[in-house]
């Protein structure tokens, strides 16, 4: 038994001698200890600590060999594919552009209701943009959510940070705008409708930007609420679009004929003047005129009624012995709404721009009431014929045609 223990101790000593290797450096007396993994064949049949327990009476200062620990593998999150990164970028960008379009739409709707702004045409472009951007953003978000990692890293993290910074700066800007509007509202004494429009728009847009920012960062606690974000955005934006449709757009559709009349009725009057100068008489109907574009549409859609006046025309000789023949007629139209444009309110309106005879040379459509409005007009024919007797005479207009 003693021989056996002695043999084990010798083997242990050999193992420890193989592990510990000392070498002296030339520069100092410092001892450098190097550990190396022993050969498998040199392992004792039993662990060293068991041998030491059995030989408790024999104490050794030499360290016992401890078995090396196995390396633990570090599991890394799989990197997002290029397709997922592109989808992530497009999703964030589409949500941002949707908020921008909604901001324009909100401002236009508020302006329509608060100051009766005639901006139906502009609102249609805003609604069209939102109708395209909102479904696109929602669909991209749904597909991206299926591949979105809980913790972003690498390129995915960079894309998130870029858009988060942009949305944060936009949110700060809208909050500052709302604060400035509130301060201005407290100190000004003039009209405040425009200031209120700006403040309300900034507050609504700031709320939407905060939601988009949270969707972009997507904290771990809110990761499960991505679908609710999409539902909420669709609901809120749809309500805004609804008010845009029943408000400014419906008004624009109702008054589109009014705008056509306001823009093209003067062209009808000019065409009558041209006809009179060429034919020395009034046209029998507006279809006798050479009309193009929207002016032709105004007549073809029967939006204007033309009537020859039964009043006498006048032939007048001026100081150069040239004669002027004046013809009188009437153009009647039907407006769906009273005009909102007060820019020309300081000038003569369609009711007070007539000459002494009660007739005007062209219709003034800048200001009008709702309903039927008739413009009493006249057309003058400068035929430049010379007469020996320059005495003015009255003649009966041709009523046979």
SULUR-V529794 format. One record per backbone hydrogen bond with DSSP energy under -1.0 kcal/mol. NH is the residue of the N-H (numbers start at 1). CO is the residue of the C=O. E is the energy in kcal/mol with one decimal. If there is no record, write none. Layout:
NH&CO&E  NH&CO&E
This chain:
5&1&-2.2  6&2&-2.3  7&3&-2.2  8&4&-1.8  9&5&-2.4  10&6&-2.4  11&7&-2.2  12&8&-2.6  13&9&-2.5  14&10&-2.1  15&11&-2.2  16&12&-2.4  17&13&-2.5  18&14&-2.0  19&15&-1.7  20&16&-2.4  32&23&-1.4  34&21&-1.4  42&39&-1.2  43&40&-1.5  51&47&-1.5  52&48&-2.4  53&49&-1.8  54&50&-2.4  55&51&-2.0  58&55&-1.6  85&81&-2.1  86&82&-2.4  87&83&-2.3  88&84&-2.4  89&85&-2.4  90&86&-2.7  91&87&-2.2  92&88&-2.2  93&89&-2.5  94&90&-2.6  95&91&-1.9  96&92&-2.0  97&93&-2.6  98&94&-2.0  99&95&-1.9  100&96&-1.8  101&97&-2.3  102&98&-2.4  103&99&-2.2  104&100&-1.7  105&101&-2.1  106&102&-3.0  107&103&-2.2  108&104&-2.1  109&105&-2.4  110&106&-2.5  111&107&-2.2  112&108&-2.1  113&109&-2.0  114&110&-2.6  115&111&-1.9  117&111&-1.6  119&117&-1.5  123&119&-2.1  124&120&-1.6  125&121&-1.1  126&122&-1.6  127&123&-2.8  128&124&-2.3  129&125&-2.1  130&126&-2.3  131&127&-2.7  132&128&-1.3  133&129&-2.7  134&130&-2.7  136&132&-1.3  137&133&-2.7  138&134&-2.4  139&135&-2.6  140&136&-2.4  141&137&-2.2  142&138&-2.2  143&139&-2.1  144&140&-2.5  145&141&-2.4  147&144&-1.4  156&153&-1.0  158&154&-1.8  159&155&-2.5  160&156&-1.9  161&157&-2.4  162&158&-2.4  163&159&-1.9  164&160&-2.3  165&161&-2.3  166&162&-1.9  167&163&-2.7  168&164&-2.1  169&165&-2.4  170&166&-2.2  171&167&-2.2  172&168&-2.4  173&169&-2.2  174&170&-2.2  175&171&-2.2  176&172&-2.4  177&173&-2.2  178&174&-2.3  179&175&-2.3  180&176&-2.8  181&177&-2.3  182&178&-2.1  183&179&-2.3  184&180&-2.7  185&181&-2.4  186&182&-1.2  188&184&-2.0  196&192&-2.5  197&193&-2.3  198&194&-2.0  199&195&-2.4  200&196&-2.8  201&197&-2.2  202&198&-2.3  203&199&-2.2  204&200&-2.2  205&201&-2.4  206&202&-2.3  207&203&-1.9  208&204&-1.9  209&205&-2.5  210&206&-2.1  211&207&-1.8  212&208&-2.2  213&209&-2.5  214&210&-2.3  215&211&-2.2  216&212&-1.9  217&213&-2.6  218&214&-3.1  222&219&-1.1  223&220&-1.1  225&222&-1.7  229&225&-1.5  230&226&-1.6  231&227&-2.1  232&228&-2.6  233&229&-2.5  234&230&-2.3  235&231&-2.2  236&232&-2.7  237&233&-2.4  238&234&-1.9  239&235&-2.0  240&236&-1.9  241&237&-2.5  242&238&-2.3  243&239&-2.1  244&240&-1.8  245&241&-1.9  246&242&-2.5  247&243&-1.1  249&244&-2.1  250&245&-1.3  251&247&-2.2  252&248&-2.6  253&249&-2.4  254&250&-2.2  255&251&-2.3  259&255&-2.1  260&256&-1.8  261&257&-2.5  262&258&-2.8  263&259&-2.1  264&260&-2.1  265&261&-2.2  268&264&-1.4  269&265&-1.8  270&266&-2.2  271&267&-2.0  272&268&-1.8  273&269&-2.0  274&270&-2.2  275&271&-2.0  276&272&-2.5  277&273&-2.2  278&274&-1.4  279&275&-2.7  280&276&-2.5  288&285&-1.6  289&286&-1.3  291&289&-1.0  295&292&-1.1  297&293&-1.6  298&294&-2.4  299&295&-1.5  300&296&-2.9  301&297&-2.2  302&299&-1.7  303&298&-1.9  305&332&-2.7  307&330&-2.3  309&328&-2.1  315&393&-1.6  316&324&-2.1  318&322&-2.2  321&318&-2.0  324&316&-1.9  325&381&-2.4  326&314&-1.7  327&379&-3.2  329&377&-2.5  330&307&-2.6  331&375&-2.2  332&305&-2.4  333&373&-2.6  335&371&-2.9  339&368&-1.9  345&342&-1.6  347&344&-1.7  352&349&-1.0  355&359&-2.6  358&355&-1.9  360&376&-2.4  371&335&-2.6  373&333&-2.9  375&331&-3.3  377&329&-2.4  378&360&-2.0  379&327&-3.0  381&325&-3.7  383&381&-1.2  393&315&-1.4  395&313&-1.2
